Amino acid sequence: MKEDLKISKKKPSYKISTELDSYLSVYNRNIDLPIFYEDLLRFQGSVVVYDKNDEDTLWVRVYYNEFEREEIDLSLKKVYSNLLSDGSDVILKYLNIDAIDFCTFGNSKPFRVKVRNILNDNYTYFYVKKADASRVYGLELEHMLSPYNLNFLVCKNTLIEEHIAGIPGDEFIKNMLQDCNASEKAQIAKEFVKFNERCMIRLLGDMRSYNYVIVPTHDFDHVVFRIRAIDFDQQSYEGNLKIYRPQFFKENYKMVELVRAKIQKESIDQYKIEERSIVAKRMLSHNNQIQALLKCMEVDELSLKKHVDMLKEEIYKYTLDLNFRKSTTMGEVVKNALDFVKRNYEGVNDKPF
């Protein structure tokens, strides 16, 4: 269904609570950083970054005065070592900070750091952002409930995230989808159904086409496509349930059309059941950590009361589970949603979420 869903123009940034901070320490997400988000804001100037088609990417490349740049580069190399290696200084001499880009679009206003290995010219990226509790919960839920592991670190008001590689969904839909063969389109349609279900189950919102990537993997004689979320700002914030279902965004209309053309209703239902079952299995395998995270989330302020009231009522009408009506925070809504899916997997519920 093609809709123009309204999302809050400015979602507030929620601080890391004492409970969440303790959780992050227990599970090795907290670390002492040599540089913070605010330090990178002291750039002297910037130039626009264009893509290969000379279109504005909405990123600007920033530069710093010569007295600060050397210290900033060294600090960012240490951050890279902590995020993607063992945290030692051994590899620092082989690294170069090629670029620091700043994005003024969206809520998080991240810095993107390009790190290159000078021995072989391989490079990767990581991001420096404001530490928002919504995003941290979103990252941790993605790490445990999706097929993908995520590396991120938190220190006070700074969040460090690894880069998630892939083809931006909007670019793929615009330039590549039409060139896929019939089998590939059917496989992409299946993956979108499962991605749509996974986002709804764990209440990850705003999965418009530019907030996820398509990851193609060659497997023998064909290509397997996967869909990965890359933006977690809208973890359980909005009150409209449709915002947690990618199918309702107009930017994903071509993907919805693909599902209609390639997959019968019976198969759609089958894939939804498969995804719910996989999420339930992941919950059981991460049970202690999931419960510890949800315990923090239940008492945290992550949304407006009117959003909580609206969402819990919509999900109640969808599931007829009174636990949703009893929810007082977004964390409780998320917990009840995950518990509902787990009970359904265990054969307790009559109606699937």
Secondary structure, DSSP 4 states (H G I P E B T S, - for coil): --B-----SSPPPPPPPHHHHHHHHHTT-B---SS-HHHHT--SEEEEEE-TTS-EEEEEEEE--HHHHHHHHHHHHHHHHHHHS-S-STTGGGEEEEEEEEE-SSSS--EEEEEEETTT--EEEEEEEE--HHHHHHHHHHHHHSS----EEEETTEEEEE---SEEHHHHHHHTGGGS-HHHHHHHHHHHHHHHHHHHHTTB----GGGEEEEEEEETTEEEEEEEE---TTBT--S-GGGG-GGGBGGGHHHHHHHHHH--HHHHHHHHHHHHHHHHHHHHHTHHHHHHHHHHHHTS--S-HHHHHHHHHHHHHHH--HHHHT--SHHHHHHHHHHHHHHHHTT--SS--
